[in-house]
Amino acid sequence: MKANKAAAVKSGAKVVEVRESIVSKVYDTQIGAFSTDGAWDPVAIDVIRNSLKDLGILDFIPEAKTIYNESSCR
């Protein structure tokens, strides 16, 4: 996605059925947070783990290894 914004925006707009101008703005906002090596950001995982309890989805904070599989990301 980082290597070809135009293709990413065109594809994204088609998938979510919105104008390319909207997807382009979202792309600019979010692309910097995307992993370049496929690895999960440990800080982001902690945010998700804690939010599962904070939002009442779970009544405990799950271990990181139970909410994602590192081997499937590469």
N, CA, C, O and CB atoms as a CASP TS submission, in Angstrom:
PFRMAT TS
TARGET T0000
AUTHOR 0000-0000-0000
METHOD Language model
MODEL 1
PARENT N/A
ATOM      1  N   MET     1       0.820  -1.193   0.000  1.00  0.00           N
ATOM      2  CA  MET     1       0.000   0.000   0.000  1.00  0.00           C
ATOM      3  C   MET     1       0.861   1.253   0.000  1.00  0.00           C
ATOM      4  O   MET     1       0.553   2.226  -0.688  1.00  0.00           O
ATOM      5  CB  MET     1      -0.932   0.000   1.197  1.00  0.00           C
ATOM      6  N   LYS     2       1.952   1.226   0.779  1.00  0.00           N
ATOM      7  CA  LYS     2       2.801   2.414   0.852  1.00  0.00           C
ATOM      8  C   LYS     2       3.497   2.690  -0.466  1.00  0.00           C
ATOM      9  O   LYS     2       3.779   3.842  -0.793  1.00  0.00           O
ATOM     10  CB  LYS     2       3.832   2.258   1.951  1.00  0.00           C
ATOM     11  N   ALA     3       3.774   1.644  -1.222  1.00  0.00           N
ATOM     12  CA  ALA     3       4.497   1.797  -2.477  1.00  0.00           C
ATOM     13  C   ALA     3       3.619   2.310  -3.613  1.00  0.00           C
ATOM     14  O   ALA     3       4.139   2.818  -4.607  1.00  0.00           O
ATOM     15  CB  ALA     3       5.109   0.486  -2.870  1.00  0.00           C
ATOM     16  N   ASN     4       2.298   2.187  -3.487  1.00  0.00           N
ATOM     17  CA  ASN     4       1.422   2.591  -4.582  1.00  0.00           C
ATOM     18  C   ASN     4       0.106   3.138  -4.043  1.00  0.00           C
ATOM     19  O   ASN     4      -0.908   2.441  -4.023  1.00  0.00           O
ATOM     20  CB  ASN     4       1.160   1.410  -5.527  1.00  0.00           C
ATOM     21  N   LYS     5       0.134   4.378  -3.612  1.00  0.00           N
ATOM     22  CA  LYS     5      -1.046   5.013  -3.026  1.00  0.00           C
ATOM     23  C   LYS     5      -2.222   5.005  -4.006  1.00  0.00           C
ATOM     24  O   LYS     5      -3.348   4.698  -3.615  1.00  0.00           O
ATOM     25  CB  LYS     5      -0.722   6.453  -2.604  1.00  0.00           C
ATOM     26  N   ALA     6      -1.972   5.335  -5.261  1.00  0.00           N
ATOM     27  CA  ALA     6      -3.066   5.433  -6.234  1.00  0.00           C
ATOM     28  C   ALA     6      -3.831   4.116  -6.347  1.00  0.00           C
ATOM     29  O   ALA     6      -5.062   4.113  -6.356  1.00  0.00           O
ATOM     30  CB  ALA     6      -2.520   5.839  -7.608  1.00  0.00           C
ATOM     31  N   ALA     7      -3.110   3.001  -6.433  1.00  0.00           N
ATOM     32  CA  ALA     7      -3.766   1.694  -6.537  1.00  0.00           C
ATOM     33  C   ALA     7      -4.497   1.348  -5.245  1.00  0.00           C
ATOM     34  O   ALA     7      -5.602   0.807  -5.275  1.00  0.00           O
ATOM     35  CB  ALA     7      -2.740   0.600  -6.871  1.00  0.00           C
ATOM     36  N   ALA     8      -3.875   1.662  -4.110  1.00  0.00           N
ATOM     37  CA  ALA     8      -4.501   1.371  -2.816  1.00  0.00           C
ATOM     38  C   ALA     8      -5.789   2.161  -2.645  1.00  0.00           C
ATOM     39  O   ALA     8      -6.795   1.626  -2.179  1.00  0.00           O
ATOM     40  CB  ALA     8      -3.534   1.688  -1.667  1.00  0.00           C
ATOM     41  N   VAL     9      -5.760   3.428  -3.021  1.00  0.00           N
ATOM     42  CA  VAL     9      -6.941   4.283  -2.896  1.00  0.00           C
ATOM     43  C   VAL     9      -8.046   3.795  -3.833  1.00  0.00           C
ATOM     44  O   VAL     9      -9.205   3.698  -3.430  1.00  0.00           O
ATOM     45  CB  VAL     9      -6.583   5.758  -3.205  1.00  0.00           C
ATOM     46  N   LYS    10      -7.693   3.493  -5.063  1.00  0.00           N
ATOM     47  CA  LYS    10      -8.692   3.019  -6.030  1.00  0.00           C
ATOM     48  C   LYS    10      -9.352   1.728  -5.551  1.00  0.00           C
ATOM     49  O   LYS    10     -10.575   1.591  -5.604  1.00  0.00           O
ATOM     50  CB  LYS    10      -8.044   2.798  -7.409  1.00  0.00           C
ATOM     51  N   SER    11      -8.546   0.794  -5.090  1.00  0.00           N
ATOM     52  CA  SER    11      -9.068  -0.481  -4.595  1.00  0.00           C
ATOM     53  C   SER    11      -9.921  -0.281  -3.343  1.00  0.00           C
ATOM     54  O   SER    11     -11.013  -0.839  -3.227  1.00  0.00           O
ATOM     55  CB  SER    11      -7.915  -1.448  -4.295  1.00  0.00           C
ATOM     56  N   GLY    12      -9.417   0.510  -2.423  1.00  0.00           N
ATOM     57  CA  GLY    12     -10.158   0.763  -1.185  1.00  0.00           C
ATOM     58  C   GLY    12     -11.501   1.424  -1.432  1.00  0.00           C
ATOM     59  O   GLY    12     -12.497   1.069  -0.801  1.00  0.00           O
ATOM     60  N   ALA    13     -11.533   2.377  -2.338  1.00  0.00           N
ATOM     61  CA  ALA    13     -12.781   3.070  -2.654  1.00  0.00           C
ATOM     62  C   ALA    13     -13.809   2.105  -3.230  1.00  0.00           C
ATOM     63  O   ALA    13     -15.000   2.192  -2.928  1.00  0.00           O
ATOM     64  CB  ALA    13     -12.523   4.216  -3.639  1.00  0.00           C
ATOM     65  N   LYS    14     -13.335   1.189  -4.058  1.00  0.00           N
ATOM     66  CA  LYS    14     -14.244   0.199  -4.652  1.00  0.00           C
ATOM     67  C   LYS    14     -14.804  -0.744  -3.585  1.00  0.00           C
ATOM     68  O   LYS    14     -15.995  -1.056  -3.582  1.00  0.00           O
ATOM     69  CB  LYS    14     -13.516  -0.613  -5.743  1.00  0.00           C
ATOM     70  N   VAL    15     -13.932  -1.189  -2.684  1.00  0.00           N
ATOM     71  CA  VAL    15     -14.336  -2.145  -1.653  1.00  0.00           C
ATOM     72  C   VAL    15     -15.373  -1.543  -0.702  1.00  0.00           C
ATOM     73  O   VAL    15     -16.381  -2.180  -0.397  1.00  0.00           O
ATOM     74  CB  VAL    15     -13.114  -2.613  -0.862  1.00  0.00           C
ATOM     75  N   VAL    16     -15.126  -0.322  -0.237  1.00  0.00           N
ATOM     76  CA  VAL    16     -16.033   0.279   0.746  1.00  0.00           C
ATOM     77  C   VAL    16     -17.096   1.183   0.116  1.00  0.00           C
ATOM     78  O   VAL    16     -17.921   1.779   0.808  1.00  0.00           O
ATOM     79  CB  VAL    16     -15.236   1.072   1.750  1.00  0.00           C
ATOM     80  N   GLU    17     -17.049   1.267  -1.220  1.00  0.00           N
ATOM     81  CA  GLU    17     -18.062   1.992  -1.989  1.00  0.00           C
ATOM     82  C   GLU    17     -18.202   3.456  -1.572  1.00  0.00           C
ATOM     83  O   GLU    17     -19.300   3.937  -1.291  1.00  0.00           O
ATOM     84  CB  GLU    17     -19.392   1.303  -1.846  1.00  0.00           C
ATOM     85  N   VAL    18     -17.058   4.152  -1.541  1.00  0.00           N
ATOM     86  CA  VAL    18     -17.033   5.591  -1.291  1.00  0.00           C
ATOM     87  C   VAL    18     -16.113   6.242  -2.325  1.00  0.00           C
ATOM     88  O   VAL    18     -15.370   5.561  -3.031  1.00  0.00           O
ATOM     89  CB  VAL    18     -16.553   5.907   0.172  1.00  0.00           C
ATOM     90  N   ARG    19     -16.178   7.553  -2.398  1.00  0.00           N
ATOM     91  CA  ARG    19     -15.347   8.288  -3.355  1.00  0.00           C
ATOM     92  C   ARG    19     -13.863   8.131  -3.036  1.00  0.00           C
ATOM     93  O   ARG    19     -13.467   8.017  -1.876  1.00  0.00           O
ATOM     94  CB  ARG    19     -15.727   9.773  -3.358  1.00  0.00           C
ATOM     95  N   GLU    20     -13.055   8.128  -4.090  1.00  0.00           N
ATOM     96  CA  GLU    20     -11.611   8.013  -3.924  1.00  0.00           C
ATOM     97  C   GLU    20     -11.052   9.165  -3.103  1.00  0.00           C
ATOM     98  O   GLU    20     -10.069   8.982  -2.386  1.00  0.00           O
ATOM     99  CB  GLU    20     -10.927   7.961  -5.279  1.00  0.00           C
ATOM    100  N   SER    21     -11.649  10.339  -3.191  1.00  0.00           N
ATOM    101  CA  SER    21     -11.157  11.492  -2.427  1.00  0.00           C
ATOM    102  C   SER    21     -11.261  11.236  -0.927  1.00  0.00           C
ATOM    103  O   SER    21     -10.412  11.687  -0.158  1.00  0.00           O
ATOM    104  CB  SER    21     -11.944  12.763  -2.802  1.00  0.00           C
ATOM    105  N   ILE    22     -12.286  10.524  -0.514  1.00  0.00           N
ATOM    106  CA  ILE    22     -12.453  10.183   0.902  1.00  0.00           C
ATOM    107  C   ILE    22     -11.387   9.173   1.315  1.00  0.00           C
ATOM    108  O   ILE    22     -10.734   9.339   2.346  1.00  0.00           O
ATOM    109  CB  ILE    22     -13.876   9.616   1.173  1.00  0.00           C
ATOM    110  N   VAL    23     -11.213   8.134   0.516  1.00  0.00           N
ATOM    111  CA  VAL    23     -10.225   7.103   0.826  1.00  0.00           C
ATOM    112  C   VAL    23      -8.822   7.707   0.848  1.00  0.00           C
ATOM    113  O   VAL    23      -7.991   7.312   1.665  1.00  0.00           O
ATOM    114  CB  VAL    23     -10.300   5.950  -0.199  1.00  0.00           C
ATOM    115  N   SER    24      -8.558   8.648  -0.032  1.00  0.00           N
ATOM    116  CA  SER    24      -7.247   9.295  -0.070  1.00  0.00           C
ATOM    117  C   SER    24      -6.947  10.029   1.235  1.00  0.00           C
ATOM    118  O   SER    24      -5.822   9.974   1.731  1.00  0.00           O
ATOM    119  CB  SER    24      -7.172  10.270  -1.245  1.00  0.00           C
ATOM    120  N   LYS    25      -7.934  10.707   1.787  1.00  0.00           N
ATOM    121  CA  LYS    25      -7.744  11.406   3.056  1.00  0.00           C
ATOM    122  C   LYS    25      -7.510  10.419   4.194  1.00  0.00           C
ATOM    123  O   LYS    25      -6.650  10.642   5.046  1.00  0.00           O
ATOM    124  CB  LYS    25      -8.955  12.290   3.366  1.00  0.00           C
ATOM    125  N   VAL    26      -8.267   9.339   4.208  1.00  0.00           N
ATOM    126  CA  VAL    26      -8.094   8.314   5.240  1.00  0.00           C
ATOM    127  C   VAL    26      -6.717   7.661   5.094  1.00  0.00           C
ATOM    128  O   VAL    26      -6.027   7.420   6.085  1.00  0.00           O
ATOM    129  CB  VAL    26      -9.222   7.241   5.149  1.00  0.00           C
ATOM    130  N   TYR    27      -6.332   7.382   3.868  1.00  0.00           N
ATOM    131  CA  TYR    27      -5.009   6.805   3.595  1.00  0.00           C
ATOM    132  C   TYR    27      -3.922   7.681   4.210  1.00  0.00           C
ATOM    133  O   TYR    27      -3.048   7.183   4.920  1.00  0.00           O
ATOM    134  CB  TYR    27      -4.778   6.651   2.066  1.00  0.00           C
ATOM    135  N   ASP    28      -3.975   8.984   3.938  1.00  0.00           N
ATOM    136  CA  ASP    28      -2.960   9.896   4.453  1.00  0.00           C
ATOM    137  C   ASP    28      -2.904   9.892   5.974  1.00  0.00           C
ATOM    138  O   ASP    28      -1.831  10.031   6.562  1.00  0.00           O
ATOM    139  CB  ASP    28      -3.225  11.300   3.955  1.00  0.00           C
ATOM    140  N   THR    29      -4.046   9.735   6.602  1.00  0.00           N
ATOM    141  CA  THR    29      -4.121   9.732   8.056  1.00  0.00           C
ATOM    142  C   THR    29      -3.602   8.425   8.654  1.00  0.00           C
ATOM    143  O   THR    29      -2.949   8.434   9.698  1.00  0.00           O
ATOM    144  CB  THR    29      -5.551   9.970   8.501  1.00  0.00           C
ATOM    145  N   GLN    30      -3.888   7.315   8.001  1.00  0.00           N
ATOM    146  CA  GLN    30      -3.619   6.009   8.608  1.00  0.00           C
ATOM    147  C   GLN    30      -2.360   5.289   8.124  1.00  0.00           C
ATOM    148  O   GLN    30      -1.854   4.418   8.832  1.00  0.00           O
ATOM    149  CB  GLN    30      -4.769   5.136   8.371  1.00  0.00           C
ATOM    150  N   ILE    31      -1.847   5.618   6.964  1.00  0.00           N
ATOM    151  CA  ILE    31      -0.758   4.819   6.390  1.00  0.00           C
ATOM    152  C   ILE    31       0.492   4.803   7.267  1.00  0.00           C
ATOM    153  O   ILE    31       1.225   3.814   7.268  1.00  0.00           O
ATOM    154  CB  ILE    31      -0.402   5.349   5.018  1.00  0.00           C
ATOM    155  N   GLY    32       0.743   5.856   7.995  1.00  0.00           N
ATOM    156  CA  GLY    32       1.926   5.905   8.844  1.00  0.00           C
ATOM    157  C   GLY    32       1.901   4.891   9.973  1.00  0.00           C
ATOM    158  O   GLY    32       2.952   4.523  10.499  1.00  0.00           O
ATOM    159  N   ALA    33       0.722   4.437  10.349  1.00  0.00           N
ATOM    160  CA  ALA    33       0.597   3.479  11.444  1.00  0.00           C
ATOM    161  C   ALA    33       0.691   2.030  10.960  1.00  0.00           C
ATOM    162  O   ALA    33       0.756   1.112  11.778  1.00  0.00           O
ATOM    163  CB  ALA    33      -0.718   3.694  12.169  1.00  0.00           C
ATOM    164  N   PHE    34       0.698   1.817   9.664  1.00  0.00           N
ATOM    165  CA  PHE    34       0.737   0.459   9.137  1.00  0.00           C
ATOM    166  C   PHE    34       2.123  -0.146   9.297  1.00  0.00           C
ATOM    167  O   PHE    34       3.134   0.536   9.130  1.00  0.00           O
ATOM    168  CB  PHE    34       0.322   0.444   7.668  1.00  0.00           C
ATOM    169  N   SER    35       2.159  -1.410   9.616  1.00  0.00           N
ATOM    170  CA  SER    35       3.415  -2.136   9.771  1.00  0.00           C
ATOM    171  C   SER    35       4.105  -2.269   8.412  1.00  0.00           C
ATOM    172  O   SER    35       3.456  -2.517   7.397  1.00  0.00           O
ATOM    173  CB  SER    35       3.168  -3.534  10.398  1.00  0.00           C
ATOM    174  N   THR    36       5.410  -2.102   8.409  1.00  0.00           N
ATOM    175  CA  THR    36       6.170  -2.303   7.174  1.00  0.00           C
ATOM    176  C   THR    36       6.772  -3.702   7.099  1.00  0.00           C
ATOM    177  O   THR    36       7.268  -4.111   6.049  1.00  0.00           O
ATOM    178  CB  THR    36       7.273  -1.260   7.063  1.00  0.00           C
ATOM    179  N   ASP    37       6.731  -4.435   8.210  1.00  0.00           N
ATOM    180  CA  ASP    37       7.321  -5.775   8.224  1.00  0.00           C
ATOM    181  C   ASP    37       6.326  -6.877   8.602  1.00  0.00           C
ATOM    182  O   ASP    37       6.707  -8.038   8.751  1.00  0.00           O
ATOM    183  CB  ASP    37       8.481  -5.802   9.182  1.00  0.00           C
ATOM    184  N   GLY    38       5.071  -6.514   8.754  1.00  0.00           N
ATOM    185  CA  GLY    38       4.049  -7.504   9.085  1.00  0.00           C
ATOM    186  C   GLY    38       3.955  -7.845  10.561  1.00  0.00           C
ATOM    187  O   GLY    38       3.114  -8.653  10.955  1.00  0.00           O
ATOM    188  N   ALA    39       4.802  -7.247  11.380  1.00  0.00           N
ATOM    189  CA  ALA    39       4.796  -7.543  12.819  1.00  0.00           C
ATOM    190  C   ALA    39       3.759  -6.686  13.529  1.00  0.00           C
ATOM    191  O   ALA    39       3.483  -5.558  13.124  1.00  0.00           O
ATOM    192  CB  ALA    39       6.195  -7.307  13.435  1.00  0.00           C
ATOM    193  N   TRP    40       3.193  -7.236  14.589  1.00  0.00           N
ATOM    194  CA  TRP    40       2.244  -6.495  15.413  1.00  0.00           C
ATOM    195  C   TRP    40       3.001  -5.534  16.320  1.00  0.00           C
ATOM    196  O   TRP    40       4.081  -5.858  16.812  1.00  0.00           O
ATOM    197  CB  TRP    40       1.367  -7.458  16.249  1.00  0.00           C
ATOM    198  N   ASP    41       2.437  -4.360  16.538  1.00  0.00           N
ATOM    199  CA  ASP    41       3.011  -3.377  17.454  1.00  0.00           C
ATOM    200  C   ASP    41       2.592  -3.763  18.876  1.00  0.00           C
ATOM    201  O   ASP    41       1.399  -3.778  19.179  1.00  0.00           O
ATOM    202  CB  ASP    41       2.543  -1.911  17.095  1.00  0.00           C
ATOM    203  N   PRO    42       3.554  -4.076  19.752  1.00  0.00           N
ATOM    204  CA  PRO    42       3.208  -4.510  21.110  1.00  0.00           C
ATOM    205  C   PRO    42       2.393  -3.474  21.891  1.00  0.00           C
ATOM    206  O   PRO    42       1.543  -3.843  22.702  1.00  0.00           O
ATOM    207  CB  PRO    42       4.469  -4.830  21.873  1.00  0.00           C
ATOM    208  N   VAL    43       2.642  -2.206  21.659  1.00  0.00           N
ATOM    209  CA  VAL    43       1.880  -1.160  22.345  1.00  0.00           C
ATOM    210  C   VAL    43       0.423  -1.190  21.876  1.00  0.00           C
ATOM    211  O   VAL    43      -0.494  -1.052  22.686  1.00  0.00           O
ATOM    212  CB  VAL    43       2.509   0.243  22.085  1.00  0.00           C
ATOM    213  N   ALA    44       0.213  -1.369  20.587  1.00  0.00           N
ATOM    214  CA  ALA    44      -1.145  -1.441  20.051  1.00  0.00           C
ATOM    215  C   ALA    44      -1.877  -2.668  20.591  1.00  0.00           C
ATOM    216  O   ALA    44      -3.065  -2.598  20.904  1.00  0.00           O
ATOM    217  CB  ALA    44      -1.116  -1.474  18.514  1.00  0.00           C
ATOM    218  N   ILE    45      -1.177  -3.776  20.698  1.00  0.00           N
ATOM    219  CA  ILE    45      -1.783  -4.987  21.249  1.00  0.00           C
ATOM    220  C   ILE    45      -2.222  -4.746  22.691  1.00  0.00           C
ATOM    221  O   ILE    45      -3.297  -5.193  23.093  1.00  0.00           O
ATOM    222  CB  ILE    45      -0.795  -6.173  21.176  1.00  0.00           C
ATOM    223  N   ASP    46      -1.402  -4.046  23.472  1.00  0.00           N
ATOM    224  CA  ASP    46      -1.771  -3.736  24.857  1.00  0.00           C
ATOM    225  C   ASP    46      -3.014  -2.851  24.921  1.00  0.00           C
ATOM    226  O   ASP    46      -3.865  -3.035  25.791  1.00  0.00           O
ATOM    227  CB  ASP    46      -0.607  -3.048  25.574  1.00  0.00           C
ATOM    228  N   VAL    47      -3.118  -1.907  24.016  1.00  0.00           N
ATOM    229  CA  VAL    47      -4.315  -1.050  23.969  1.00  0.00           C
ATOM    230  C   VAL    47      -5.556  -1.905  23.705  1.00  0.00           C
ATOM    231  O   VAL    47      -6.581  -1.744  24.367  1.00  0.00           O
ATOM    232  CB  VAL    47      -4.169   0.049  22.869  1.00  0.00           C
ATOM    233  N   ILE    48      -5.455  -2.804  22.743  1.00  0.00           N
ATOM    234  CA  ILE    48      -6.585  -3.677  22.417  1.00  0.00           C
ATOM    235  C   ILE    48      -6.920  -4.589  23.592  1.00  0.00           C
ATOM    236  O   ILE    48      -8.088  -4.736  23.953  1.00  0.00           O
ATOM    237  CB  ILE    48      -6.276  -4.517  21.166  1.00  0.00           C
ATOM    238  N   ARG    49      -5.902  -5.200  24.188  1.00  0.00           N
ATOM    239  CA  ARG    49      -6.129  -6.098  25.331  1.00  0.00           C
ATOM    240  C   ARG    49      -6.879  -5.384  26.448  1.00  0.00           C
ATOM    241  O   ARG    49      -7.862  -5.902  26.977  1.00  0.00           O
ATOM    242  CB  ARG    49      -4.792  -6.642  25.863  1.00  0.00           C
ATOM    243  N   ASN    50      -6.408  -4.191  26.804  1.00  0.00           N
ATOM    244  CA  ASN    50      -7.038  -3.437  27.885  1.00  0.00           C
ATOM    245  C   ASN    50      -8.442  -2.968  27.516  1.00  0.00           C
ATOM    246  O   ASN    50      -9.334  -2.946  28.364  1.00  0.00           O
ATOM    247  CB  ASN    50      -6.180  -2.243  28.254  1.00  0.00           C
ATOM    248  N   SER    51      -8.639  -2.594  26.256  1.00  0.00           N
ATOM    249  CA  SER    51      -9.958  -2.107  25.848  1.00  0.00           C
ATOM    250  C   SER    51     -11.013  -3.210  25.898  1.00  0.00           C
ATOM    251  O   SER    51     -12.190  -2.929  26.121  1.00  0.00           O
ATOM    252  CB  SER    51      -9.888  -1.524  24.443  1.00  0.00           C
ATOM    253  N   LEU    52     -10.606  -4.447  25.694  1.00  0.00           N
ATOM    254  CA  LEU    52     -11.568  -5.546  25.773  1.00  0.00           C
ATOM    255  C   LEU    52     -12.209  -5.626  27.156  1.00  0.00           C
ATOM    256  O   LEU    52     -13.393  -5.938  27.283  1.00  0.00           O
ATOM    257  CB  LEU    52     -10.885  -6.873  25.435  1.00  0.00           C
ATOM    258  N   LYS    53     -11.425  -5.344  28.181  1.00  0.00           N
ATOM    259  CA  LYS    53     -11.975  -5.314  29.535  1.00  0.00           C
ATOM    260  C   LYS    53     -12.706  -3.990  29.787  1.00  0.00           C
ATOM    261  O   LYS    53     -13.813  -3.976  30.325  1.00  0.00           O
ATOM    262  CB  LYS    53     -10.852  -5.517  30.580  1.00  0.00           C
ATOM    263  N   ASP    54     -12.075  -2.883  29.394  1.00  0.00           N
ATOM    264  CA  ASP    54     -12.666  -1.560  29.637  1.00  0.00           C
ATOM    265  C   ASP    54     -14.048  -1.418  29.002  1.00  0.00           C
ATOM    266  O   ASP    54     -14.926  -0.761  29.562  1.00  0.00           O
ATOM    267  CB  ASP    54     -11.743  -0.472  29.103  1.00  0.00           C
ATOM    268  N   LEU    55     -14.240  -2.026  27.843  1.00  0.00           N
ATOM    269  CA  LEU    55     -15.519  -1.928  27.136  1.00  0.00           C
ATOM    270  C   LEU    55     -16.532  -2.976  27.588  1.00  0.00           C
ATOM    271  O   LEU    55     -17.669  -2.998  27.114  1.00  0.00           O
ATOM    272  CB  LEU    55     -15.292  -2.059  25.651  1.00  0.00           C
ATOM    273  N   GLY    56     -16.114  -3.837  28.499  1.00  0.00           N
ATOM    274  CA  GLY    56     -17.029  -4.854  29.019  1.00  0.00           C
ATOM    275  C   GLY    56     -17.191  -6.050  28.104  1.00  0.00           C
ATOM    276  O   GLY    56     -18.088  -6.868  28.307  1.00  0.00           O
ATOM    277  N   ILE    57     -16.328  -6.167  27.087  1.00  0.00           N
ATOM    278  CA  ILE    57     -16.390  -7.313  26.185  1.00  0.00           C
ATOM    279  C   ILE    57     -15.909  -8.565  26.913  1.00  0.00           C
ATOM    280  O   ILE    57     -16.457  -9.652  26.734  1.00  0.00           O
ATOM    281  CB  ILE    57     -15.541  -7.061  24.912  1.00  0.00           C
ATOM    282  N   LEU    58     -14.884  -8.394  27.732  1.00  0.00           N
ATOM    283  CA  LEU    58     -14.382  -9.460  28.596  1.00  0.00           C
ATOM    284  C   LEU    58     -14.340  -8.925  30.026  1.00  0.00           C
ATOM    285  O   LEU    58     -14.312  -7.713  30.241  1.00  0.00           O
ATOM    286  CB  LEU    58     -12.962  -9.959  28.131  1.00  0.00           C
ATOM    287  N   ASP    59     -14.336  -9.822  30.987  1.00  0.00           N
ATOM    288  CA  ASP    59     -14.241  -9.371  32.375  1.00  0.00           C
ATOM    289  C   ASP    59     -12.811  -9.494  32.905  1.00  0.00           C
ATOM    290  O   ASP    59     -12.581  -9.425  34.112  1.00  0.00           O
ATOM    291  CB  ASP    59     -15.199 -10.175  33.259  1.00  0.00           C
ATOM    292  N   PHE    60     -11.862  -9.675  31.997  1.00  0.00           N
ATOM    293  CA  PHE    60     -10.448  -9.768  32.344  1.00  0.00           C
ATOM    294  C   PHE    60      -9.634  -9.258  31.158  1.00  0.00           C
ATOM    295  O   PHE    60     -10.150  -9.139  30.046  1.00  0.00           O
ATOM    296  CB  PHE    60     -10.047 -11.239  32.718  1.00  0.00           C
ATOM    297  N   ILE    61      -8.358  -8.959  31.402  1.00  0.00           N
ATOM    298  CA  ILE    61      -7.458  -8.552  30.325  1.00  0.00           C
ATOM    299  C   ILE    61      -6.772  -9.815  29.808  1.00  0.00           C
ATOM    300  O   ILE    61      -6.036 -10.465  30.551  1.00  0.00           O
ATOM    301  CB  ILE    61      -6.403  -7.480  30.818  1.00  0.00           C
ATOM    302  N   PRO    62      -7.001 -10.167  28.555  1.00  0.00           N
ATOM    303  CA  PRO    62      -6.429 -11.410  28.038  1.00  0.00           C
ATOM    304  C   PRO    62      -4.923 -11.301  27.800  1.00  0.00           C
ATOM    305  O   PRO    62      -4.392 -10.208  27.601  1.00  0.00           O
ATOM    306  CB  PRO    62      -7.123 -11.802  26.745  1.00  0.00           C
ATOM    307  N   GLU    63      -4.261 -12.426  27.824  1.00  0.00           N
ATOM    308  CA  GLU    63      -2.845 -12.475  27.458  1.00  0.00           C
ATOM    309  C   GLU    63      -2.727 -12.138  25.977  1.00  0.00           C
ATOM    310  O   GLU    63      -3.594 -12.506  25.183  1.00  0.00           O
ATOM    311  CB  GLU    63      -2.218 -13.882  27.769  1.00  0.00           C
ATOM    312  N   ALA    64      -1.672 -11.449  25.609  1.00  0.00           N
ATOM    313  CA  ALA    64      -1.481 -11.039  24.218  1.00  0.00           C
ATOM    314  C   ALA    64      -1.519 -12.226  23.259  1.00  0.00           C
ATOM    315  O   ALA    64      -2.126 -12.145  22.191  1.00  0.00           O
ATOM    316  CB  ALA    64      -0.158 -10.301  24.069  1.00  0.00           C
ATOM    317  N   LYS    65      -0.885 -13.308  23.631  1.00  0.00           N
ATOM    318  CA  LYS    65      -0.802 -14.460  22.724  1.00  0.00           C
ATOM    319  C   LYS    65      -2.160 -15.089  22.433  1.00  0.00           C
ATOM    320  O   LYS    65      -2.285 -15.873  21.493  1.00  0.00           O
ATOM    321  CB  LYS    65       0.116 -15.505  23.307  1.00  0.00           C
ATOM    322  N   THR    66      -3.173 -14.759  23.223  1.00  0.00           N
ATOM    323  CA  THR    66      -4.493 -15.343  22.982  1.00  0.00           C
ATOM    324  C   THR    66      -5.334 -14.530  21.990  1.00  0.00           C
ATOM    325  O   THR    66      -6.382 -14.996  21.544  1.00  0.00           O
ATOM    326  CB  THR    66      -5.240 -15.470  24.293  1.00  0.00           C
ATOM    327  N   ILE    67      -4.884 -13.321  21.645  1.00  0.00           N
ATOM    328  CA  ILE    67      -5.707 -12.515  20.733  1.00  0.00           C
ATOM    329  C   ILE    67      -5.119 -12.360  19.337  1.00  0.00           C
ATOM    330  O   ILE    67      -5.759 -11.776  18.462  1.00  0.00           O
ATOM    331  CB  ILE    67      -5.918 -11.159  21.320  1.00  0.00           C
ATOM    332  N   TYR    68      -3.914 -12.871  19.112  1.00  0.00           N
ATOM    333  CA  TYR    68      -3.356 -12.865  17.763  1.00  0.00           C
ATOM    334  C   TYR    68      -2.315 -13.958  17.624  1.00  0.00           C
ATOM    335  O   TYR    68      -1.833 -14.509  18.613  1.00  0.00           O
ATOM    336  CB  TYR    68      -2.743 -11.497  17.430  1.00  0.00           C
ATOM    337  N   ASN    69      -1.980 -14.257  16.396  1.00  0.00           N
ATOM    338  CA  ASN    69      -1.031 -15.322  16.100  1.00  0.00           C
ATOM    339  C   ASN    69       0.087 -14.725  15.252  1.00  0.00           C
ATOM    340  O   ASN    69      -0.114 -14.449  14.069  1.00  0.00           O
ATOM    341  CB  ASN    69      -1.725 -16.527  15.366  1.00  0.00           C
ATOM    342  N   GLU    70       1.241 -14.528  15.833  1.00  0.00           N
ATOM    343  CA  GLU    70       2.371 -13.906  15.150  1.00  0.00           C
ATOM    344  C   GLU    70       2.771 -14.669  13.883  1.00  0.00           C
ATOM    345  O   GLU    70       3.153 -14.051  12.889  1.00  0.00           O
ATOM    346  CB  GLU    70       3.560 -13.815  16.095  1.00  0.00           C
ATOM    347  N   SER    71       2.688 -15.994  13.906  1.00  0.00           N
ATOM    348  CA  SER    71       3.129 -16.772  12.763  1.00  0.00           C
ATOM    349  C   SER    71       2.235 -16.586  11.538  1.00  0.00           C
ATOM    350  O   SER    71       2.680 -16.823  10.415  1.00  0.00           O
ATOM    351  CB  SER    71       3.184 -18.225  13.134  1.00  0.00           C
ATOM    352  N   SER    72       0.991 -16.169  11.731  1.00  0.00           N
ATOM    353  CA  SER    72       0.110 -15.981  10.585  1.00  0.00           C
ATOM    354  C   SER    72       0.300 -14.627   9.934  1.00  0.00           C
ATOM    355  O   SER    72      -0.333 -14.346   8.916  1.00  0.00           O
ATOM    356  CB  SER    72      -1.327 -16.145  11.002  1.00  0.00           C
ATOM    357  N   CYS    73       1.154 -13.777  10.491  1.00  0.00           N
ATOM    358  CA  CYS    73       1.348 -12.419   9.986  1.00  0.00           C
ATOM    359  C   CYS    73       2.517 -12.326   9.009  1.00  0.00           C
ATOM    360  O   CYS    73       2.725 -11.269   8.413  1.00  0.00           O
ATOM    361  CB  CYS    73       1.572 -11.463  11.142  1.00  0.00           C
ATOM    362  N   ARG    74       3.244 -13.342   8.837  1.00  0.00           N
ATOM    363  CA  ARG    74       4.459 -13.245   8.020  1.00  0.00           C
ATOM    364  C   ARG    74       4.365 -14.084   6.781  1.00  0.00           C
ATOM    365  O   ARG    74       5.302 -14.115   5.984  1.00  0.00           O
ATOM    366  CB  ARG    74       5.669 -13.657   8.814  1.00  0.00           C
TER
END
